[in-house]
Amino acid sequence: MKQDLFSLKGKVCVVTGGNQGIGETVAAYIADAGADIAIFDLNDGTPVAEKIAAEYGVRAKAYTCNVTDPENVKECIEKAAADFGTLDLLFNNAGICLHKPALDCEKNDWAKVIDVNLNGVFYVAQAFAQYLVANHKKGNIVNTASMSATIVNIPQGQASYNASKAAVVHLTKSLAVEWVEKGIRVNCISPGYIKTAITGNSNPEWQKLWIESIPYKRMGVPEELAGAVIYLLSDAATYTSGCDIIIDGCFTVV
Ligand SMILES: NC(=O)c1ccc[n+]([C@@H]2O[C@H](COP(=O)([O-])OP(=O)(O)OC[C@H]3O[C@@H](n4cnc5c(N)ncnc54)[C@H](O)[C@@H]3O)[C@@H](O)[C@H]2O)c1
């Protein structure tokens, strides 16, 4: 290739939920593509940031951030922009799942899932975009939705999660259109069952059933999401916004 279309060299990328699971793994790939990394997580991601910096020779720093607190999010965006000198990219990935039948779901159960998965995604995207607009910069965002935006998982009840992820897909499209003129692209990925704490700590009988229902007959691993995120964050995707890439081993196809 004459030009590395997928290079993120010279960019700074915020990764929410970057302390473990999909966020941690994909952050390392984004660093490998050349970007500096700002880990935003409820838990202290300093060891993860140090490992990424040592392994990929980029700058990496962790910020303790609760995505459900818009003031905290704004502070972290400002701090990271000051530390790195700029921000260009956002992998907006923090999320939680609650396995609880809808009939038993209490107000706080429902509100917590919506607060992290939908409100949190919006607060971070908004603060990031406000930073870009205020500084006359272009940038782009990849949100983590889920195949649960499209299908209903069984046998577990998880209506709050499914509804929150369907909303993330439509939020992605809405922000993509609103921010075209600002030069900010907004896309999302929709993973199927991926082996992390969210799935790995679930009922083993459910896991067996899930795997039997996946045409690939296995869960995916976080590494299998990295290429799509890098593509969407890179200049290979300059005409792509409001798009959802489903990465699910054909689960939603059958
Ligand atoms: N694992 C899967 O099968 C799967 C499938 C589809 C979508 N997803 C989505 O991928 C994303 C990452 O999931 P994962 O499997 O890596 O989960 P995980 O539990 O391993 O990691 C989630 C990370 O988000 C952080 N986090 C949670 N609440 C937060 C908050 N309020 N503020 C800041 N950080 C917070 C956690 O501390 C953790 O580091 C989530 O949005 C999840 O819904 C996962």
The ligand as an SDF file (V2000), in Angstrom:
LIG
                    3D

 44 48  0  0  0  0  0  0  0  0999 V2000
  -18.8860   -9.0390   26.0650 N   0  0  0  0  0  0  0  0  0  0  0  0
  -19.8890   -9.1270   25.2230 C   0  0  0  0  0  0  0  0  0  0  0  0
  -20.3460  -10.2200   24.8550 O   0  0  0  0  0  0  0  0  0  0  0  0
  -20.4990   -7.8950   24.6360 C   0  0  0  0  0  0  0  0  0  0  0  0
  -21.3770   -8.0170   23.5740 C   0  0  0  0  0  0  0  0  0  0  0  0
  -21.9410   -6.8890   22.9990 C   0  0  0  0  0  0  0  0  0  0  0  0
  -21.6330   -5.6380   23.5100 C   0  0  0  0  0  0  0  0  0  0  0  0
  -20.7790   -5.5300   24.5670 N   0  0  0  0  0  0  0  0  0  0  0  0
  -20.5070   -4.1850   25.0570 C   0  0  0  0  0  0  0  0  0  0  0  0
  -19.1220   -3.9550   25.0090 O   0  0  0  0  0  0  0  0  0  0  0  0
  -18.7740   -2.9970   26.0150 C   0  0  0  0  0  0  0  0  0  0  0  0
  -17.6150   -3.5330   26.8370 C   0  0  0  0  0  0  0  0  0  0  0  0
  -18.0420   -4.7400   27.4490 O   0  0  0  0  0  0  0  0  0  0  0  0
  -17.0410   -5.8190   28.0600 P   0  0  0  0  0  0  0  0  0  0  0  0
  -17.5660   -7.1390   27.6810 O   0  0  0  0  0  0  0  0  0  0  0  0
  -15.6370   -5.4540   27.7650 O   0  0  0  0  0  0  0  0  0  0  0  0
  -17.3770   -5.6070   29.6100 O   0  0  0  0  0  0  0  0  0  0  0  0
  -16.4420   -5.5210   30.8920 P   0  0  0  0  0  0  0  0  0  0  0  0
  -17.3590   -5.5970   32.0590 O   0  0  0  0  0  0  0  0  0  0  0  0
  -15.3200   -6.4870   30.8050 O   0  0  0  0  0  0  0  0  0  0  0  0
  -15.8150   -4.0420   30.7990 O   0  0  0  0  0  0  0  0  0  0  0  0
  -16.6080   -2.9130   30.9440 C   0  0  0  0  0  0  0  0  0  0  0  0
  -15.7340   -1.7580   31.4160 C   0  0  0  0  0  0  0  0  0  0  0  0
  -16.5710   -0.6030   31.5590 O   0  0  0  0  0  0  0  0  0  0  0  0
  -16.2850    0.0290   32.7940 C   0  0  0  0  0  0  0  0  0  0  0  0
  -17.4450    0.7640   33.2840 N   0  0  0  0  0  0  0  0  0  0  0  0
  -18.6290    0.2530   33.7180 C   0  0  0  0  0  0  0  0  0  0  0  0
  -19.4270    1.2500   34.1550 N   0  0  0  0  0  0  0  0  0  0  0  0
  -18.7460    2.4090   33.9780 C   0  0  0  0  0  0  0  0  0  0  0  0
  -19.0350    3.7640   34.2640 C   0  0  0  0  0  0  0  0  0  0  0  0
  -20.1880    4.1350   34.8260 N   0  0  0  0  0  0  0  0  0  0  0  0
  -18.1070    4.6990   33.9370 N   0  0  0  0  0  0  0  0  0  0  0  0
  -16.9320    4.3280   33.3820 C   0  0  0  0  0  0  0  0  0  0  0  0
  -16.5890    3.0540   33.1380 N   0  0  0  0  0  0  0  0  0  0  0  0
  -17.4900    2.1040   33.4300 C   0  0  0  0  0  0  0  0  0  0  0  0
  -15.8990   -1.1110   33.7290 C   0  0  0  0  0  0  0  0  0  0  0  0
  -15.1670   -0.6430   34.8490 O   0  0  0  0  0  0  0  0  0  0  0  0
  -15.1010   -2.0050   32.7980 C   0  0  0  0  0  0  0  0  0  0  0  0
  -13.7320   -1.6390   32.7600 O   0  0  0  0  0  0  0  0  0  0  0  0
  -20.0490   -2.7350   26.7980 C   0  0  0  0  0  0  0  0  0  0  0  0
  -20.6830   -1.5770   26.3030 O   0  0  0  0  0  0  0  0  0  0  0  0
  -20.8910   -3.9600   26.5100 C   0  0  0  0  0  0  0  0  0  0  0  0
  -22.2720   -3.7340   26.6540 O   0  0  0  0  0  0  0  0  0  0  0  0
  -20.2110   -6.6110   25.1350 C   0  0  0  0  0  0  0  0  0  0  0  0
  1  2  1  0
  2  3  2  0
  2  4  1  0
  4  5  1  0
  4 44  2  0
  5  6  2  0
  6  7  1  0
  7  8  2  0
  8  9  1  0
  8 44  1  0
  9 10  1  0
  9 42  1  0
 10 11  1  0
 11 12  1  0
 11 40  1  0
 12 13  1  0
 13 14  1  0
 14 15  2  0
 14 16  1  0
 14 17  1  0
 17 18  1  0
 18 19  2  0
 18 20  1  0
 18 21  1  0
 21 22  1  0
 22 23  1  0
 23 24  1  0
 23 38  1  0
 24 25  1  0
 25 26  1  0
 25 36  1  0
 26 27  1  0
 26 35  1  0
 27 28  2  0
 28 29  1  0
 29 30  1  0
 29 35  2  0
 30 31  1  0
 30 32  2  0
 32 33  1  0
 33 34  2  0
 34 35  1  0
 36 37  1  0
 36 38  1  0
 38 39  1  0
 40 41  1  0
 40 42  1  0
 42 43  1  0
M  CHG  2   8   1  16  -1
M  END
$$$$
